[in-house]
Amino acid sequence: MKRTDNDRRDFLKTSAAVAGSVAVLGLSESCTRQKDSEMVQILDQDGNIIEVRRDQVEETIKDDIRVREGMKNRKFVMVIDLARCANARKCVSACNKMHSASTPNDWLKVLKMSDSEKTAPYWQPMLCQHCDKPPCVKVCPVDATFKRRDGIVLVDNDRCIGCRFCMAACPYSARVFNWEEPSAVADVEHALESPETSWPPQKGTVGKCDFCPDVVEKGELPHCVTACPNSVFFFGDLYEDTVTNGSETFRFSKLIKDRAAYREMESYGTHPSVYYLPPSNRLYDFEEGLENYSEFKQDSLENTEQP
Amino acid sequence: MIDSNLVNDLKPRPFGLWGRIWTVVLVIMTLIGIWAYYRQIQDGLVITGMRDYAFWGIYISNFVFFVAISLVGSLVTAILRLSGAEWSIPLTRISEIIAVAAIIMAGLTIIVDMGRPDRLMNLFIHGRLQSPIIWDVIVITTYLFISLMLLYFPLIPDFAILKNEKGNPGWIQKGYKRLAINWNGSKLQEKLHQRGIFILSVLIIPVAFGIHTVTSWLFATTFRPGWDSTNFGAYFVSGAFVVGAGGVIAAMYLLRRHYQLEKYITDEHFNKMGKLLVMLCLVYLYFNLNEYLIPAFKLKKEEEIHIYSMLFGHYAPLFWSVIGFGLVMPVILLLFRKWRRPFPLFVISVIVVITSWWKRYLIVTPTLLHPSMPIQGVPESWAGYSPTWMEWAITLGTLTMALLIITILVRFLPIIPIQEFSDHMKKTSSHES
C-alpha cells in the first residue's frame, strides 16, 4: 500500500519521537545548522534512508535522557579571578534575575573571606563547584541530582523529594531550599521547563547554580560571567583548553599554571570544576567592596536583590 | 493448663476513668499535630524554623530518637532472651510494643521532614542503592516487619487463651480467635513456635544494630565537623540502648501501677533493669568520650568552632545538662540499691528519656550551624535555629501518636506474656521441688 506524504510525515514524527530518536540524532546532527526547508536524511524504523524536509522532523533532542547525559565532547570549567573581585554583586543580581531565585536564597554568594587573622581579606564569589566527584550526587536517594558528562551537576525538580541530604553532603553550602512556594516570575527566555533551565523552581525541592547549560549550549556565557563589570569570571571548555570572560580569552592550562590557581577544599576529594586565582596584585582595594557588604540580610523571604 | 487466676490478672481490660482521660488527651494532642502538619503541607516547610543552613531540625532529631528507642525491642526480647535471662520474660511484651510503636513513628516522622511527601514513591521508583537513605529505608522496613513478627509470635498462644475468655465485645473475641490461627498447644506447634521465636530473636539483633548504624551514617557520610566521625555507628547504637532501657523502665512502672501487676513485675525487675541501665550509660559515656575528646585534642579549625560551642559556648548549658542528668547522674545514683527501687528508678528513667531526646537535637542541629563556608548574605536569623510552635506541635503530635499506639496495643494485648510466663513459673517450680 502506498502512503500519502502526510501519512508518511506523521509516521516519521511518531516513530522519531517514540523509538527512532537515536537514529535521528545520529544522522541529523551534521545538518543541524541548515535551514528549515532543506532536506535531511533520516533512518526510518525499517532501516531505509529517506529524505524529508527539516521542518517536518520532530525535535526529540530535548528529552530526559539527553538532559541527563549532557553535551557531547564538552567539559566545562570556570576560573574565578579573586584579584579582580570588588564585591560589585552584579553576578548575584543577574543570576537571581535569570533564574528567578529570590534572595536570601541566592545561588551565587559573594563572601567576605579571610584565611587567617593576619592574612588579607578578599571577596570570593561562591557557587556550585560542579565537582567531578560530587558528594551531593552520591547521597541523593532518588537520582534527582545528577552529574553529566559535560561536567555539569543539575537538579531535577520534578523528582526531588526534599530530603535535603545533598545539602548536608555539600561542603560548599552551595545548595538552597525552596521553603515555600516560589513567588518569582519566569523570564521570557526561560519558558522551557527542564533541569537545564532549573525552571520552574518548586516548593519543597532543592535549587542551586546550574552553570546555565541552556545558554551555554547556544554558545553564550553564563549570566554571572557576562554580568560582571570587573571580568572576574572565566568560563570555558577543558577539552578546548580555553576560558573566556567575553573580552579576554586564555589558554586554561596556562592560566591556572601562571596564576597558581587552586580549588576550594581540595582535601575532600570532590574535584571541583571551579578554579580560583589567588587574590594577589589586586585591581581593587578590598575596602571598595565593603560598600555593598552587610553580613546578614533583612529577615524576609521577599527581599530580592534586583539589578 | 493455665492457671485461671493468672489469666484473670493478665488479660487486657477496658480502660477505667484515668485510662480514658489519658487516651483522650493523647488523641487531642495528636489531632493538633495532624492539623499543624496539614498546614505544613499547604504552606511548605516555611512554617518551620528551618532554613538553608539549619535545614535539619527537631524533626530529624525526633526521627533519630524514635529509631533509638525502638532498639529496646531487640535488647530485651532478643539479647536478654538469647542470653537466658529468663527474669526478663514479663518485660518482653512491653519492650516489643514500644519497639513497634517507635519504629512506625520513625517512618512517619521522616516523611514529616520531607519537602515533597507526595513524591514518597520516588524512593521505590527511582531509588539508588548508593544512597544511605535507601539503606535506611530498607533496614527500617525490615526491622518493622521482624519487630511485628516478634510481637506477634509469642502472642499466638495468648490469643488462644484469650479467645475463650468472656467480658469482651464479640468483635474483639473474634479478632483473638482469628489471630490465634488454630493454636492448640500441640507438641509440633510448640516446637515450631519456639523455633520461630528463636530465629526471629537471632535475626533482629543485626537488623537492630543496622537501623541505628545506618541512621548514624546519614550524618557520618558527610564532611561536616561533629558528624565526620568513624565512631558514629557505635556511638548511636550504645545511646539507643540507654534511651530504650529508660523507656521500658518508665513504661513498666506506669503499667504495673495502673494494672496492679506487682506480682509479675517485681521490685527485683526494677533492681535488675537499674543495673542494666548503669552498664548501658557507662558504655554510652565511653563512646561520648571518644566522640568529643579526640577532636577536642586535635582541634582542627572547623572542629574547634563546633566543639567550643558545645563545651563552653551557646550549646554548653544543654550539652552539660544532657551529659550530667542523662548519663553521669544515673550511673552514680543507680549504684545504690535504694535508687533502684521502682519509684526513684522511674524518675531517673524519665529524665534519661527526656535528656536523650535533647541529645539527638545536639547531634543534629549545631553541626549545621558550623559549616565550612561562612554564613553570609542571608537573614541573621538563618545563622541560628529556633523551632516554631507549629514545628513543636507536629513533633509533640508524633510523640503522642507513639504513646497512642502503645496505649491501643496495651488495651488489646496482654502486657505480660501469659503462656510464656506460665511456662516459666512451671519450670522454676518443678526445678525447686
Boltz contact constraints between the chains, C-beta under 6 A:
constraints:
  - contact:
      token1: [A, 104]
      token2: [B, 378]
      max_distance: 6.0
  - contact:
      token1: [A, 104]
      token2: [B, 379]
      max_distance: 6.0
  - contact:
      token1: [A, 109]
      token2: [B, 377]
      max_distance: 6.0
  - contact:
      token1: [A, 111]
      token2: [B, 374]
      max_distance: 6.0
  - contact:
      token1: [A, 111]
      token2: [B, 376]
      max_distance: 6.0
  - contact:
      token1: [A, 139]
      token2: [B, 131]
      max_distance: 6.0
  - contact:
      token1: [A, 140]
      token2: [B, 131]
      max_distance: 6.0
  - contact:
      token1: [A, 141]
      token2: [B, 123]
      max_distance: 6.0
  - contact:
      token1: [A, 141]
      token2: [B, 131]
      max_distance: 6.0
  - contact:
      token1: [A, 141]
      token2: [B, 133]
      max_distance: 6.0
  - contact:
      token1: [A, 141]
      token2: [B, 134]
      max_distance: 6.0
  - contact:
      token1: [A, 142]
      token2: [B, 122]
      max_distance: 6.0
  - contact:
      token1: [A, 142]
      token2: [B, 126]
      max_distance: 6.0
  - contact:
      token1: [A, 143]
      token2: [B, 126]
      max_distance: 6.0
  - contact:
      token1: [A, 143]
      token2: [B, 128]
      max_distance: 6.0
  - contact:
      token1: [A, 159]
      token2: [B, 122]
      max_distance: 6.0
  - contact:
      token1: [A, 161]
      token2: [B, 114]
      max_distance: 6.0
  - contact:
      token1: [A, 161]
      token2: [B, 116]
      max_distance: 6.0
  - contact:
      token1: [A, 161]
      token2: [B, 119]
      max_distance: 6.0
  - contact:
      token1: [A, 161]
      token2: [B, 122]
      max_distance: 6.0
  - contact:
      token1: [A, 162]
      token2: [B, 114]
      max_distance: 6.0
  - contact:
      token1: [A, 162]
      token2: [B, 115]
      max_distance: 6.0
  - contact:
      token1: [A, 162]
      token2: [B, 116]
      max_distance: 6.0
  - contact:
      token1: [A, 163]
      token2: [B, 114]
      max_distance: 6.0
  - contact:
      token1: [A, 164]
      token2: [B, 55]
      max_distance: 6.0
  - contact:
      token1: [A, 165]
      token2: [B, 133]
      max_distance: 6.0
  - contact:
      token1: [A, 167]
      token2: [B, 55]
      max_distance: 6.0
  - contact:
      token1: [A, 168]
      token2: [B, 222]
      max_distance: 6.0
  - contact:
      token1: [A, 169]
      token2: [B, 222]
      max_distance: 6.0
  - contact:
      token1: [A, 171]
      token2: [B, 223]
      max_distance: 6.0
  - contact:
      token1: [A, 171]
      token2: [B, 372]
      max_distance: 6.0
  - contact:
      token1: [A, 172]
      token2: [B, 373]
      max_distance: 6.0
  - contact:
      token1: [A, 173]
      token2: [B, 371]
      max_distance: 6.0
  - contact:
      token1: [A, 173]
      token2: [B, 373]
      max_distance: 6.0
  - contact:
      token1: [A, 176]
      token2: [B, 52]
      max_distance: 6.0
  - contact:
      token1: [A, 177]
      token2: [B, 52]
      max_distance: 6.0
  - contact:
      token1: [A, 177]
      token2: [B, 55]
      max_distance: 6.0
  - contact:
      token1: [A, 179]
      token2: [B, 44]
      max_distance: 6.0
  - contact:
      token1: [A, 179]
      token2: [B, 45]
      max_distance: 6.0
  - contact:
      token1: [A, 179]
      token2: [B, 46]
      max_distance: 6.0
  - contact:
      token1: [A, 180]
      token2: [B, 44]
      max_distance: 6.0
  - contact:
      token1: [A, 180]
      token2: [B, 46]
      max_distance: 6.0
  - contact:
      token1: [A, 203]
      token2: [B, 44]
      max_distance: 6.0
  - contact:
      token1: [A, 204]
      token2: [B, 44]
      max_distance: 6.0
  - contact:
      token1: [A, 204]
      token2: [B, 115]
      max_distance: 6.0
  - contact:
      token1: [A, 204]
      token2: [B, 116]
      max_distance: 6.0
  - contact:
      token1: [A, 205]
      token2: [B, 115]
      max_distance: 6.0
  - contact:
      token1: [A, 268]
      token2: [B, 223]
      max_distance: 6.0
  - contact:
      token1: [A, 295]
      token2: [B, 376]
      max_distance: 6.0
  - contact:
      token1: [A, 296]
      token2: [B, 379]
      max_distance: 6.0
  - contact:
      token1: [A, 296]
      token2: [B, 380]
      max_distance: 6.0
  - contact:
      token1: [A, 297]
      token2: [B, 379]
      max_distance: 6.0
  - contact:
      token1: [A, 299]
      token2: [B, 379]
      max_distance: 6.0
  - contact:
      token1: [A, 299]
      token2: [B, 381]
      max_distance: 6.0
